Amino acid sequence: MFIDFKFAANNQLHFGAGKFNLLPRLINNFGENLLLVLGGQSFKKTGHYKWLLNALKNNPARIYSSSVSSEPSPNQVDEMVQIYRKKNIQVVIAIGGGSVIDAGKAVSAMLAKNTSVSEYLEDVGTQTHDGKKIPFIAVPTTAGTGSEATQNAVLSLVGKKGFKKSLRHENFVPDIALVDPELTLSCPGKISAACGMDALTQLIESYVSIKSSPMTDSLALGGLRIMGDAVLKSAVIDPTDMDARTRICYGSYISGLTLANAGLGAVHGFASVIGGCFPIPHGVICGTLLAQTTQKNIEALISFDPEGDSLLKYARAGKLLGKTKTNDPIKNARLLSDILMEWAELLTIPRLSQFGVTRDDIDEIVSATGQKNNPVVLKKEELKNILKERL
């Protein structure tokens, strides 16, 4: 029986090299008071930033600008909203990595509110957002989080009692996503590697999610097919490879669509907990845990549901990325985890211990880790072993 599903996406997507040149025209459609949310310094040092400022000189709009240098916290969002609430902002444009886009997304959602964003965070606040927001344009300069296509903004309070939670509403999907692979050329190799592994994680986890639909399955598998080993090519072999950069940008965007509509699994369950307790970039957590978590999922499925759809999906992904001709589902599924382990090593994805995670932290992390939408419920000992193997 064909299942029912709902699908949320951007009103507009502009994708391809050189599409950044469309931004001034797109901005003109929204009004006279603009807020640019940017990263620390990297984008400001590029010719794209200088070009944009020059192009906007002919725009009668008043332009405000704010910077985000790390994963945004509720306090940062509250401070930005406090500054710009009375400026009659008519469009928010975020240009940067996933953290910058999440910050811009949260600000666009909170400019019309008089309370702290914490009041609307999942599992933190007590209020439900009504979805009313200021129009929002997302322009990613990294390829990995897919934030330009998602309906949530992730905010973090890092520390032993910290958290990493979402401000979420289907209306928070950016009105316009402008994805120009040329903007990612200046992204350092280590960041490109972690971001690319994040996109790969999101494609795989949403593909095998128990909430997946025929539409998200088609998109996720297509994203994996196009992305392939592009992360290795762009982060290790040739950072100027525009074909590889373009394929990762596509995979990242699609991963945002599929995660928003199908959910994620145990890797992101880990990431929410670890990211709230330790100052580890989200992409690094995903990249370092993806292979081991995938392996544990596959072995559990082989034991308990060897003919189920989830194992077959892992097998399809393994056959696709491994470019093998065998049709043995178990061999192909195991090939997938082997490939992911090899890529983590080739990309030199850091281990958790490099950021201060120790064996003493494992029990607490596992006790707080959710497995919502994971294709199989892993035992606590299996979760602990995943972490131990990546310390």
C-alpha positions as CSV (number, residue, x, y, z in Angstrom):
1,M,0.0,0.0,0.0
2,F,1.4,3.4,-0.9
3,I,2.0,5.5,2.2
4,D,0.8,9.1,2.8
5,F,3.4,11.8,3.4
6,K,4.0,15.5,3.6
7,F,6.9,17.3,2.0
8,A,8.3,20.8,2.8
9,A,10.8,22.6,0.6
10,N,12.0,26.1,-0.4
11,N,9.8,28.4,-2.5
12,Q,12.8,29.0,-4.7
13,L,16.1,27.3,-5.3
14,H,18.8,28.9,-7.4
15,F,21.6,26.4,-7.9
16,G,24.8,26.5,-9.9
17,A,28.2,28.3,-10.4
18,G,27.7,32.1,-10.7
19,K,24.2,32.1,-9.2
20,F,25.5,34.5,-6.4
21,N,25.2,37.3,-9.0
22,L,21.4,36.9,-8.7
23,L,21.4,38.0,-5.0
24,P,21.0,41.8,-5.5
25,R,18.0,41.3,-7.8
26,L,16.4,38.8,-5.4
27,I,16.9,41.2,-2.5
28,N,15.2,43.9,-4.3
29,N,11.9,42.0,-4.2
30,F,11.6,42.2,-0.4
31,G,11.9,45.8,0.8
32,E,14.1,48.6,2.0
33,N,15.6,47.3,5.3
34,L,17.9,44.4,5.0
35,L,19.8,42.4,7.6
36,L,23.0,40.5,6.4
37,V,24.0,37.8,8.8
38,L,27.6,36.8,8.0
39,G,30.4,34.6,9.4
40,G,33.5,35.7,11.3
41,Q,35.9,36.9,8.6
42,S,36.3,34.4,5.8
43,F,33.5,35.5,3.5
44,K,34.3,39.2,4.1
45,K,37.8,38.6,2.7
46,T,36.5,37.3,-0.6
47,G,35.8,39.1,-3.8
48,H,32.2,38.0,-3.6
49,Y,31.7,40.2,-0.5
50,K,33.2,43.2,-2.1
51,W,31.2,42.6,-5.2
52,L,27.9,42.4,-3.2
53,L,28.5,45.6,-1.3
54,N,29.2,47.4,-4.6
55,A,26.2,45.9,-6.3
56,L,24.0,47.0,-3.4
57,K,25.1,50.6,-3.7
58,N,22.5,51.0,-6.3
59,N,19.9,49.6,-4.0
60,P,17.9,52.2,-2.0
61,A,17.6,49.9,0.9
62,R,19.2,50.4,4.3
63,I,21.6,47.5,5.0
64,Y,22.4,46.3,8.5
65,S,25.0,43.6,9.1
66,S,25.8,41.2,12.0
67,S,28.4,38.5,12.4
68,V,28.3,35.0,13.9
69,S,31.7,33.4,14.6
70,S,30.6,30.0,16.0
71,E,27.6,27.7,16.4
72,P,24.9,30.1,17.6
73,S,23.7,30.2,21.2
74,P,20.3,31.3,22.4
75,N,21.9,34.4,23.9
76,Q,23.5,35.4,20.6
77,V,20.2,35.1,18.9
78,D,18.4,37.1,21.6
79,E,21.1,39.9,21.4
80,M,20.8,40.1,17.6
81,V,17.0,40.3,17.8
82,Q,17.2,42.9,20.5
83,I,19.4,45.1,18.3
84,Y,17.3,44.8,15.1
85,R,13.7,44.4,16.3
86,K,12.9,48.0,15.9
87,K,14.7,48.5,12.6
88,N,11.7,47.3,10.5
89,I,13.8,44.5,8.9
90,Q,12.0,43.2,5.8
91,V,14.4,40.4,4.8
92,V,17.2,38.5,6.5
93,I,20.0,37.2,4.3
94,A,22.4,34.7,5.8
95,I,25.7,34.1,3.9
96,G,28.0,31.5,5.5
97,G,28.2,28.0,6.8
98,G,25.5,26.0,8.6
99,S,25.9,28.0,11.9
100,V,25.5,31.3,10.1
101,I,22.4,30.1,8.3
102,D,20.9,28.7,11.5
103,A,21.5,32.0,13.2
104,G,19.9,33.9,10.4
105,K,17.0,31.5,10.4
106,A,16.4,32.0,14.1
107,V,16.6,35.8,13.9
108,S,14.1,35.9,11.1
109,A,11.8,33.8,13.2
110,M,12.2,35.8,16.4
111,L,12.1,39.4,15.1
112,A,8.4,39.5,15.6
113,K,8.5,38.0,19.1
114,N,9.1,39.7,22.4
115,T,10.4,36.7,24.3
116,S,13.7,34.7,24.3
117,V,14.3,32.2,21.6
118,S,14.8,29.7,24.4
119,E,11.1,29.7,25.1
120,Y,10.5,28.0,21.7
121,L,13.4,25.5,21.7
122,E,12.4,21.8,21.6
123,D,12.8,20.2,25.0
124,V,13.9,23.5,26.5
125,G,11.1,26.0,26.3
126,T,7.3,25.8,26.9
127,Q,5.9,27.7,24.0
128,T,5.1,26.7,20.5
129,H,6.1,29.1,17.7
130,D,3.3,30.1,15.3
131,G,5.6,30.1,12.3
132,K,5.4,33.8,11.6
133,K,8.7,35.2,10.4
134,I,10.6,37.8,8.4
135,P,11.4,36.5,4.8
136,F,14.7,34.7,4.8
137,I,17.3,34.0,2.1
138,A,20.0,31.4,2.7
139,V,23.3,31.5,0.9
140,P,25.7,28.6,2.0
141,T,29.5,29.0,1.7
142,T,30.1,25.5,2.9
143,A,28.6,22.2,1.7
144,G,27.4,19.9,4.4
145,T,24.6,20.9,6.8
146,G,21.9,21.4,4.2
147,S,20.6,24.2,6.5
148,E,19.5,26.1,3.4
149,A,16.7,23.5,3.0
150,T,15.7,22.6,6.5
151,Q,12.9,23.8,8.7
152,N,14.9,24.1,11.9
153,A,17.6,26.2,13.4
154,V,20.0,24.5,15.8
155,L,21.1,26.5,18.8
156,S,23.7,25.4,21.3
157,L,24.7,26.0,24.9
158,V,28.0,24.2,25.3
159,G,29.0,22.8,28.7
160,K,28.4,19.8,31.1
161,K,24.8,20.9,31.4
162,G,24.6,22.2,27.9
163,F,22.3,21.4,25.1
164,K,21.9,21.4,21.3
165,K,18.3,22.0,20.4
166,S,16.1,23.1,17.5
167,L,13.8,26.0,16.9
168,R,11.5,24.3,14.4
169,H,8.5,25.1,12.2
170,E,7.8,24.1,8.6
171,N,7.6,27.8,7.8
172,F,11.2,28.3,8.8
173,V,12.4,26.6,5.6
174,P,14.3,29.5,3.9
175,D,12.1,31.3,1.3
176,I,15.0,31.3,-1.1
177,A,18.1,29.1,-1.2
178,L,20.9,30.3,-3.4
179,V,23.5,27.6,-3.8
180,D,26.6,28.7,-5.7
181,P,29.5,26.1,-5.5
182,E,32.0,28.9,-6.3
183,L,31.4,30.2,-2.8
184,T,32.9,27.0,-1.3
185,L,36.2,27.2,-3.1
186,S,37.8,29.2,-0.3
187,C,36.6,26.6,2.3
188,P,39.7,25.0,4.0
189,G,40.2,21.3,3.5
190,K,39.5,20.2,7.0
191,I,36.2,22.1,7.1
192,S,35.3,20.7,3.6
193,A,36.0,17.2,4.8
194,A,33.8,17.5,8.0
195,C,31.0,19.3,6.1
196,G,31.0,16.7,3.3
197,M,30.8,13.8,5.8
198,D,27.9,15.6,7.5
199,A,26.0,15.7,4.2
200,L,26.8,12.1,3.6
201,T,25.5,11.2,7.1
202,Q,22.3,13.0,6.4
203,L,21.7,11.3,3.1
204,I,22.3,7.9,4.5
205,E,20.4,8.4,7.8
206,S,17.4,9.9,6.1
207,Y,17.4,7.1,3.4
208,V,17.2,4.4,6.1
209,S,15.0,6.4,8.4
210,I,11.7,4.7,9.6
211,K,10.0,8.0,8.6
212,S,11.3,7.9,5.0
213,S,8.9,8.1,2.1
214,P,9.2,7.1,-1.6
215,M,10.0,10.8,-2.3
216,T,12.8,11.1,0.3
217,D,14.1,7.7,-0.7
218,S,14.4,8.8,-4.3
219,L,16.0,12.1,-3.4
220,A,18.5,10.6,-0.9
221,L,19.6,7.8,-3.2
222,G,20.0,10.3,-6.1
223,G,22.0,12.6,-3.8
224,L,24.3,9.7,-2.9
225,R,24.7,8.9,-6.6
226,I,25.7,12.4,-7.6
227,M,27.8,13.1,-4.5
228,G,29.7,9.9,-4.6
229,D,33.3,10.3,-3.6
230,A,33.3,14.0,-4.3
231,V,34.2,14.8,-0.7
232,L,37.6,13.0,-1.2
233,K,38.3,14.9,-4.4
234,S,37.5,18.3,-3.1
235,A,39.1,18.0,0.4
236,V,42.1,15.8,-0.4
237,I,42.9,15.6,-4.1
238,D,42.0,19.0,-5.6
239,P,40.2,21.7,-3.6
240,T,39.7,23.7,-6.9
241,D,37.8,20.8,-8.6
242,M,34.5,22.6,-9.4
243,D,32.8,19.4,-10.5
244,A,33.4,17.9,-7.1
245,R,32.4,21.1,-5.3
246,T,29.2,21.2,-7.3
247,R,28.3,17.6,-6.6
248,I,28.9,18.1,-2.8
249,C,26.7,21.2,-2.8
250,Y,24.0,19.3,-4.5
251,G,24.3,16.4,-2.1
252,S,24.3,18.8,0.8
253,Y,21.1,20.6,-0.4
254,I,19.3,17.3,-1.0
255,S,20.4,16.1,2.5
256,G,18.7,19.1,4.0
257,L,15.5,18.3,2.1
258,T,15.5,14.6,3.1
259,L,16.4,15.2,6.8
260,A,13.7,17.8,7.0
261,N,11.1,15.4,5.7
262,A,12.3,12.0,6.9
263,G,14.4,12.6,10.0
264,L,17.7,11.2,11.0
265,G,19.2,8.4,13.1
266,A,21.6,7.5,15.8
267,V,24.6,9.5,14.5
268,H,22.6,12.7,15.0
269,G,21.3,11.4,18.3
270,F,24.9,11.2,19.4
271,A,25.7,14.6,17.8
272,S,23.0,16.5,19.8
273,V,24.3,15.2,23.1
274,I,28.1,15.5,22.4
275,G,27.7,18.9,20.7
276,G,26.0,20.3,23.7
277,C,28.7,19.0,26.1
278,F,31.9,19.6,24.1
279,P,33.1,22.3,21.6
280,I,33.2,19.9,18.7
281,P,32.1,21.0,15.2
282,H,28.9,19.2,14.2
283,G,30.4,17.8,11.0
284,V,33.3,16.3,12.9
285,I,31.0,14.4,15.2
286,C,29.0,13.1,12.3
287,G,32.1,12.2,10.3
288,T,33.8,10.5,13.1
289,L,30.8,8.4,14.1
290,L,29.2,7.6,10.8
291,A,31.1,4.4,9.8
292,Q,30.9,2.7,13.2
293,T,27.2,3.6,13.7
294,T,26.4,2.3,10.2
295,Q,28.3,-0.9,10.9
296,K,26.5,-1.5,14.1
297,N,23.1,-0.8,12.5
298,I,23.9,-3.2,9.6
299,E,25.1,-6.0,11.9
300,A,22.0,-5.7,14.0
301,L,19.8,-5.8,10.9
302,I,21.6,-8.9,9.6
303,S,20.8,-10.6,12.9
304,F,17.2,-9.5,13.4
305,D,15.8,-8.5,10.0
306,P,18.1,-9.8,7.2
307,E,15.4,-9.5,4.5
308,G,13.9,-6.2,5.5
309,D,13.9,-2.9,3.6
310,S,16.5,-1.2,5.8
311,L,19.2,-3.7,5.1
312,L,18.4,-3.6,1.4
313,K,18.7,0.2,1.5
314,Y,22.2,0.0,3.1
315,A,23.1,-2.6,0.4
316,R,22.0,-0.2,-2.4
317,A,24.0,2.6,-0.9
318,G,27.0,0.2,-0.6
319,K,26.7,-1.0,-4.2
320,L,26.4,2.6,-5.4
321,L,29.4,4.0,-3.5
322,G,31.5,0.9,-3.9
323,K,30.7,0.6,-7.6
324,T,30.5,-3.2,-7.3
325,K,28.5,-5.6,-9.5
326,T,27.6,-8.1,-6.8
327,N,24.0,-8.3,-5.8
328,D,24.6,-9.9,-2.4
329,P,22.8,-7.5,0.0
330,I,24.8,-8.5,3.1
331,K,28.1,-8.1,1.2
332,N,27.1,-4.7,-0.2
333,A,25.8,-3.4,3.1
334,R,29.0,-4.4,4.8
335,L,30.9,-2.8,1.9
336,L,29.2,0.5,2.8
337,S,30.6,0.6,6.3
338,D,34.0,-0.4,5.0
339,I,34.0,2.5,2.5
340,L,32.9,4.9,5.2
341,M,35.7,3.8,7.5
342,E,38.2,4.2,4.7
343,W,37.0,7.7,3.9
344,A,37.1,8.8,7.5
345,E,40.8,7.8,7.6
346,L,41.7,9.4,4.2
347,L,40.0,12.6,5.3
348,T,41.7,12.4,8.7
349,I,38.5,13.1,10.5
350,P,39.5,13.8,14.2
351,R,38.6,11.4,17.0
352,L,36.4,12.4,20.0
353,S,39.3,12.3,22.4
354,Q,41.0,15.2,20.5
355,F,38.3,17.4,21.9
356,G,38.4,16.1,25.5
357,V,35.9,13.2,25.4
358,T,37.0,10.4,27.7
359,R,35.8,6.9,28.6
360,D,34.3,8.5,31.8
361,D,31.9,10.5,29.6
362,I,30.6,7.5,27.6
363,D,27.8,6.4,30.0
364,E,26.4,9.9,30.4
365,I,26.4,10.4,26.6
366,V,24.8,7.1,25.8
367,S,22.1,7.6,28.5
368,A,21.0,10.9,26.8
369,T,21.4,9.7,23.2
370,G,18.2,9.2,21.2
371,Q,17.6,6.8,18.3
372,K,14.5,8.4,16.9
373,N,14.0,7.2,13.3
374,N,17.0,4.9,13.4
375,P,16.2,1.7,11.4
376,V,17.1,-0.5,14.4
377,V,17.2,0.1,18.2
378,L,20.8,-0.4,19.2
379,K,21.6,-1.8,22.6
380,K,23.4,0.5,25.1
381,E,26.5,-1.7,24.9
382,E,26.6,-1.2,21.1
383,L,26.3,2.6,21.5
384,K,29.1,2.5,24.0
385,N,31.3,0.5,21.7
386,I,30.7,3.0,18.9
387,L,32.1,5.8,21.1
388,K,35.0,3.7,22.4
389,E,36.1,2.9,18.9
390,R,36.2,6.6,18.0
391,L,38.0,8.0,21.1
